[in-house]
Amino acid sequence: MNKSDAMMEWYAETEHVANTLVTRFWRAVKGWALAPARASDEALLDATLRGDEAAFDELAGRYELELYRYCLGYLQDAEQSRVLAREVLSRIRSRAVSFESSHGFKPWFFGIAQACCIRAILRERAQERRTIRNIA
């Protein structure tokens, strides 16, 4: 095999590998383009208002862990935080009508969570005061 034939063979193999890689790349890109877009939080909340339970479940799933950690930061108690996170999600569902998109979903969501956390702390303190009065 002379040098020219070897170069042509190498070029053909290299071109085949390059074409294969490019083909794989574009197939992947097309796959990304065809992947369903993730619905916005606002769109899920709107669907919840129309009675779509799956939309609310997806919305709750997105924020469940972050909400639990947020409540845990206030309450410093794991079990109370789990219970309060469920309560917050219940309030989110009932207050969905009051959402204003100009303020953004996340601030609205965590504003409700903050109010619930503060209310829980105040209830706990009031309970402690009643207990102290009963003992004294």
MOTADA-V130086 format. One record per backbone hydrogen bond with DSSP energy under -0.5 kcal/mol. CO is the residue of the C=O (numbers start at 1). NH is the residue of the N-H. Records with the same first field share a line. If there is no record, write none. Layout:
# MOTADA-V130086
CO=NH + NH
This chain:
# MOTADA-V130086
2=6
3=7
4=8
5=9
6=10
7=11
8=12
9=13
10=14
11=15
12=16
13=17
14=18
15=19
16=20
17=21
18=22
19=23
20=24
21=25
22=26
23=27
24=28
25=29
26=30
27=31
28=32
29=33
30=34
31=35
32=35
40=44
41=45
42=46
43=47
44=48
45=49
46=50
47=52
48=51
51=53
52=56
53=57
54=58
55=59
56=60
57=61
58=62
59=63
60=64
63=67
64=68
65=69
66=70
67=71
68=72
69=73
70=74
71=75
72=76
77=81
78=82
79=83
80=84
81=85
82=86
83=87
84=88
85=89
86=90
87=91
88=92
89=93
90=94
91=95
93=96
95=98
96=99
99=101
100=103 + 104
101=104
104=108
105=109
106=110
107=111
108=112
109=113
110=114
111=115
112=116
113=117
114=118
115=119
116=120
117=121
118=122
119=123
120=124
121=125
122=126
123=127
124=128
125=129
126=130
127=131
128=132
129=133
130=134
131=135
132=136
